[in-house]
Amino acid sequence: MKYRCRACKERFPRPARGRKPKYCSAACRQKAYRRRVAADPHRWAQRLLTDDLRANRDRNARMRGAIGVLEQMGYEVQLRLAARAKKPTRPNLRVVEAPPNC
């Protein structure tokens, strides 16, 4: 059985083992990648943003669920913004004279 390359549309033989190949060579695989990236240059940024939004939504849903359980148990829950940690300061350095017997 022969497969058709997704990039150059040439037919190529099926390998003896492994999964079904999509491209006939590494060059065709690279060509297809460049074509995909050129078609939508912001695709990766959109995917990262979508993943971040999904993670925030999931975290918020878990927090609401935990608050609901605590309130059902009779606890009063109040949320406050946590104070931001201060940026660590550099230690004050000074020159120290070497001891005389060094």
Buried (B, 14 or more C-beta within 10 A) or exposed (E): EEBEBBBBEEEBEEEEEEEEBEBBBEEBBEBBEEEEEEEEEEEEEEEEEEEEEEEEEEEEEEEEEEBEEEEEEEEEEEEEEEEEEEEEEEEEEEEEEEEEEE
